[in-house]
Amino acid sequence: RVQTLEDIAEVIIDTREETGVPVRVRDVARVHFAPMLRQGAVTRDGRGEVVTGIVMMLIGANGREVVDAAKERLERLEPSLPEGVEIEIFYDRSELVDRTIRTVATNLAEGALFVVGVLFLLLGSFRGGMIVAAAIPFAMLVAFTAMEALGLSGNLMSLGAIDFGIVVDGSIIVVENAVVHLAAAARGQKRPLTYQEASKVVLGSTLDVRRAALFGEAIIVLVYVPLLTLAGIEGKMFKPMALTVLFALGGAFVASLTFVPVLVATFMRKHTEEKEPFLVRLLHRVYPRLLGGAMRHPRTIALVSLVALLLTAGLGSRMGAEFIPRLDEGALAVQILRLPSVSLEESVASSTRFERVLREFPEVTSVISKTGRAEIATDPMGVEISDVIITLRPPDEWETADTREGLIEAMSERLEERLPGQGYSFSQPIELRMAELISGSRSDVAITIYGDDLADLERMSLAVQAAVRQVPGAADVRGEQLAGLPTLEVTVDRAVAARYGVRVRDALDAIEAIGGRGVGQVYEGQVRYRMQVRLPAELRDDIDQLRMLPVSGAENVLVPLGQVASLDVVDSPASVSREAVRRRTIVEVNVRGRDLAGFVAEAQERIREDVQLSPGTVLDWGGQFENLQAATERLAIAVPLALTLIFVLLYMAFGDLKTSLLIYLNVPFAAVGGVVLLALRGMPFSISAAVGFIALFGIAVLNGVVLLTTVKKLRANGASAEEAAREGAESRLRAVVMTASVAALGFFPMALSSGAGAEVQRPLATVVIGGLVSATFLTLFVLPSLYAWLFKGPVAPGSDPDESSGERTAAPQEDPMEPEATHE
């Protein structure tokens, strides 16, 4: 077993038969230590090379915990570092996690304050507001307990759709109705109600509205079911969101049926008079006049509503779409592309110049360039490619531009001017890795071209790139380098080799020695070192010298390699990629300044017009567009199914087709406000916006159920359709306004937030706020008007109000302890 270089040098490789003299390794070669062939390097801030390491996280681990543990371990390593060696963290993912969690927590806290404020304003009771607000911590406790049991972490997505206004809707209905009943029950009495009397009143009032609210809450739960059908990356992102909301709604439902009524009976039994707050009194003064005007012109109301619906459909068809809004990570990732023939040394020099240019921007704090691949190829790529991570200052300290897109544009222009001849693709660190894992590309859109001939694939790639560059919004268009890699091609002439008595194997061994032929391993403790035979650099770089490389022939005659083989430097494929048993190449493009779906649709049309595909060539569109397409296809099945189930629930609740259809109008009319507000804020459709529509439909239907339940009760008591519609709308005005306003204001901080991660929440909140405006208008004006118009005629008490047309003959006897839930 060899221990030293001298041991290797003394190894006998042959013995001369004539003289018996042994031939040792040192006689034919120089034995020395040499570095492995470098296939990568890292540079920083234009100051030269550094050594970097990456902490890899196991699947299923928590990113924050892993980063914290890694930092702790690094602190323990610092005392043992050699003098002058420092460890600096240049990219920390936990910083983004902390910033997004801070945004979510701030939005939830501000939303809770808005909700509590609205409760105080509209209930007019501090105790009532606090009782309703008490459902929030209970619902969150249930949600967090369930999340812990299922292993779900609290993050931007899992907590991003929680609206405390939706959470307390059921409790609002219970408390608001109980306040009215308690005030009516205490009226005329000289003493406060006892707990037994109050509990009886609250029980009756809760049961009075609980069935309607139960169906409404079941509908809210049902509309989130489509999100549970999502698979792939969209499922990973949005399933936790849906589950968290469902857990919170389940906790709120339990609260509204258990301790909320108990708290009302306990702390509000001395509520002897229902003194309406100023805002409610104002609504009751203004609303009846507006409602009366609407009910006098039901056909006009129906026509205006229909026109608004059609205009919204036209507006929505012209709006673009994207998978999810781009999250601002606070850092940029740039990929530099060079010619495949470039050397590592030139790539390193080029990266250093690149870093110096970017360091001129005051927004940049650090630039790290990783060229080629590391020893452990966790991210294999050629030396012609560099991945760059640019850390930035907070946006409020930027000077060059106000937005990320503007900063990228300024950087791109300066790089093209100062460092031409290279390709640059801008993204963000996490976004870039996610795109690469999903589709194999590092851009927003990946156009995969499948074929058999490399030359044809290259021609198709260039044609597709030219077509896509003409589409507005296209940026960083690039294709894979399929050719242009200089390669030494050695072809052995077997006939000539046989004539000289040279074995082809011997010729191939000599050729392999050009780059290095492994002949064994040397162990030093547990460390293994590769031992190889390699030609000196002065011979490797001279093709004429290589042609003179001796090869053993017949009778130990040395024959020059050039006599038995041809040696030529040729252009060869830089890469050959395969997928689905076919060769393929990818054209990548980033989209800036417009929506993803609209860009892809226009690009597809341009390629169909300008690019003539060869027979057998197939184009496939991937990247973020692929995620959007997959999610859209699943939701296109799941959402209509859920909406159908909503209608079935409505029919089960009312047993009448016309009433169910009337309430169901809330769904399309809720979408009107959501679409209009999205358009006004310049936001395209996205899966985040789809989640907003899903939440919106449930809230809108809930209000319709509560209103028409009261209307049908009045009809059953003998009121005409017009009287029941007017009286029911006026009596449920506060409940409808309260549930809609708390739900909308609960999302208000999300809609206006500018913190990290707010980009994902903003479309969701925008849809809910805008949709609740139109849905509330429908509930308070359109539904009563259409009900009075469609269900004309009096009804006999106790009969089906929507089928009987008999005269009203009697009014029910009122129990003072169980009054009607009407506005007094």
ABEGO torsion letter per residue (X at the ends): XBABAAAAAABBABBBAAAGBBBBAAAABBBBBBBBBBABBBBBGGAEBBBBBBBBBBBGBBAAAAAAAAAAAAAAAAAABBBGBBBBBABBAAAAAAAAAAAAAAAAAAAAAAAAAAAAAAAGBAAAAAAAAAAAAAAAAAAAAAAAAAGBBBBAAAAAABBAAAAAAAAAAAAAAAAAAAAAAABGBABBBBAAAAAAAAAAAAAAAAAAAAAAAAAAAAAAAAAAABBEAAAAAAAAAAAAAAAAAAAAAAAAABAAAAAAAAAAAABABBBBBAAAAAAAAAAAAAAAAAAABAAAAAAAAAAAAAAAAAAAAABBBBABBBBBAGBBBBBBBBBAABBAAAAAAAAAAAAAAAAABAABABBBBBBEBBABBABBBBAABBBBBBBBBBAAABAABABAAAAAAAAAAAAAAABBGBBBBBBBAAAAAAAAAAAGBABABBBBBBBABAAAAAAAAAAAAAAAAABBGBBGBBBBBABGBBBBBBBBBAAAAAAAGBBAAAAAAAAAAAAEBBAEBBBBEABBBBBBBBBBAAAAABAAAAAABBBBBBGGBBBBAAAABBBBBBBBBABBBBBGGBBBBBBBBBBBGBBAAAAAAAAAAAAAAABBBBBGBBBBBBEAAAAAAAAAAAAAAAAAAAAAAAAAAAAAAAGBAAAAAAAAAAAAAAAAAAAAAAAAAGBBBBAAAAAAAAAAAAAAAAAAAAAAAAAAAAAAAGBBAAAAAAAAAAAAAAAAAAAAAAAAAAAAAAAABABBGAAAAAAAAAAAAAAAAAAAAAAAAAAAAAAAAABBEBBBBGBBAAABABBBABBBBBBAABBBBBBX
